[in-house]
């Protein structure tokens, strides 16, 4: 397992570093990434030939034992989760909101121009957010021109999650039986199970975070340089994905302090690894943010927009911790279906508007909940959280077994994550904090799993049935996921339509799942109405979700974002003849004026298409305009 894990870490690190290096030379293209893949494959085979041969021979002998392992309920349910996640990934084009609005579009812009560049956009996330996720996708998109396969980054990382969880928990003093049970239970957390087939960037960071600390511990045990270098690459990688992961560097430093004196590393290998680690970390994007915005985080203060820095951090440390304690609890305990969403969110808005809730006005959307857990809002999930709470209290009944003593280092590894959690809550007030904490959850559990009664508790039949029920619930949630439904929703809707009282329910079912196919429908519509001669298309938007569909039109080689505050002449100067217009653009005051000016110039709306921007949203119209100039 460790050999394959290190190969995966090296490939991800080289992919990210290559993105920056290719950008310097304008070489973000299919040929560059093709050579990179071939070169990495050859280097891996040559350098790991003996080890890979041993892995292959061991696989033959251990395969029967592994097969017997998956006859047990928890491993079997994990295998079912893996299969369903793979099916969801290959069947559906990604509909993850952040990916559609800025992650995929900026990747397409960079590869179209052959390099990273600061993009003209009204959505600052297209420029300021850590780009490691996009650099991981870049080889896939460059070679296949299909973002569907980008889910493999999350999926492959998810496959490693049980093994790294078990290995880490054993090294910090958790009993073998407890570590074995929770290595299968942790991946049933919704933030991991949903994102295994997604292109979201939170879940897979948990694998790299665990690997960074685990490999640092293992490097000291084996005095192995490759373990320590891969540990450095792994922790650097997650800081380049999200700046909220920076706190985990403090946790990684705990085993690093003792590992460095015991491991000899060749100077050339160390220098190369440090350079790659710097490239894949938060350093490049922080420098570029400082250069272009004057702020290393990238989000300016005083813009009075949803991305104003003042709305992303609490005003007070105390109220930040108090508010996030409530919000994170609510998000993690969100039931599989929450029909009272509208009333709950209205109550939260009233609370914030009241004098009693004034301290929470610096939160992005305090206490906001969605109708159901999904890849973009889920934490550990109701089932796993309830099982943890029950386990904490039930373990007191079985405290007859004396736990082995902990080393000072292990005490730090168990307690420090909770101090990091307090810092996280004090500094971050975005409304999706539950999924941002995905890399932190594995480090927060050991304080519970070290209870003296846990070893006996996990043997109790009632607890084992409860654990299996939690895993079954996660499987069911994947099947009925609105992002990638694996059940015949349309067939069921047709059955209910035949009943006199079933029409309303059938409509709700269709609306809930219709948007999962939205991007392909928009792409097909644009292929039909856009002339094949158009290489550059305008996109009238502030923050939108339809740009990836434009890039799937075969002849389109570039997309220019036309902002409400831009002058209409900027379209003419760039030779743009067709403009896709979002509903939000038409509702903006400056956007309305631009629309009036374009119509006055003789431009015309040649086609319209209904689009769902979410499972709860009503259809809205996308307009395609042919631009004419007097």
ZIHU-V679313 format. One record per helix or strand of 2 or more residues. SS is the DSSP state (H for helix, E for strand). FROM is the first residue (numbers start at 0). TO is the last residue. If there is no record, write none. Layout:
ss;from;to
SS;FROM;TO
SS;FROM;TO
//
This chain:
ss;from;to
H;1;23
H;29;46
H;48;68
H;72;90
H;96;112
H;124;127
H;131;143
H;146;170
H;175;187
H;189;192
H;194;196
H;202;221
H;224;240
H;242;244
H;247;259
H;266;279
H;282;292
H;308;310
H;316;331
H;340;352
H;354;359
H;381;397
H;407;426
H;432;435
H;437;448
H;453;456
H;460;478
H;488;496
H;502;528
E;535;539
H;546;550
E;557;561
H;568;572
E;577;580
H;582;586
H;588;599
E;603;610
E;619;625
//
